[in-house]
Structures are given as structure tokens and as C-alpha cells.
């Protein structure tokens, strides 16, 4: 598992989205990118987070910042999630969890004493040069998308 820090080069990725396209960090070189990692489509926290980022997408667009949500769900599941909630941000599927591991967000979690592997809700702001400008670990959803937007404005 890697431990990324501010200033590190962001690990590249190339993942399918729910529309049949591939999204890669290399394609977005020269532009800032927000990558938010979330556990599962259509759960309450993940839905609130995706709706919050979608609501602010016009503001991110004005700044030229692409917002990409990544979870281990399939592209098909992302498609249903997008349709059900009217989401406008990109959703990339990391079914093999390679990107989740590269970013150090596939971790051991514990629920009611049971240990399991899962995604730690994390957001990474990548600057136009491809380096990590900011990391939010163990994200609390309320107000988070707004905080990320403020950090993107400061780039």
C-alpha cells in the first residue's frame, strides 16, 4: 500500500466510466483534477457526496477542474447510480482496485468488530502539473465538496 503525500506525483490511472469511455489522468495533464474515492454506489454517504460534487460541477468547470469519483463498483452500477440521482460528475470503475491501492485508500476497516477490506473515503486534489496539492483523508461528507472547491480556487 502506498502512502501519498502533498507534493508527490499523482499515480496515473486509466479506468472505464459508466458511459463506455476510458478516463485517464494522463489525458487530463495540464489541468487540475479532483479525484474522490468512495466506498459504494447508492449508499447514503456516497450518494450525498456525489450529489454535492454534482451540484458544484458548474463551479469546478469554471475553474477548469475535472471531478472524478472512483469506487470499486462496475461501470453498469455507476450508470444506474448516475441515472437514479441525476449525477453530473465523472464516475470511474476500479473493479480490480489497482488505483484504490495505488492511492492507499483500499484499507482494512472494522464494523461491529468485523474486519474487512474497503475504501476509505478520501479526496485528492491534483494540480495542473500532476502533483498532489491536497489530500483529505477519512472524509466527512457534510460541507466537503465546498471545502474542495475552495482549495481548487486557491490553486
Steps between C-alpha positions, in 0.01 A plus 500: 500500500637838410489804722468811287581847621450855379762572232517138376433425134144365483490136382364482146192291431283396211154379600165445327212731579129421488470634143750257344786753492843466658608772743871544554700749697749526212221631269428773751862618530526876529168531680422468869297194599301404809492126558267388774507139611180361648392157627181411316239633257159577643587493871393804699838672552623423149174626348516826700864550397432435128198734505705773674784476244244493215329813639834683497612366160426833322734674748774240448447529122554879517836432664585237236505227766378149410327307781525120493344262752664157525363191672537124452147479355451395137436746215142365477438568869645852455254553211201409717635720782543795258149460354325454834651814654561723193876507561717711271854420623708228338478158665787259435491129582804346671366145518851353540581760771842580347448878516346480848815316612735741316341790687506312832123515553427123489538431871397268779183629661304382799125494555347356815828323570512335156808586294474531122668678210334811360544851367592774746310808382781724375528794261815602314547836327755469220651819356557573131854358518366162619614537860285457810402842632275384782372177658190457714502171692203340678267755343183610675252575221324810639666811354778298337433582133496871592836468680650327193365776275665766722833313482465472120442877480826553690708304246 
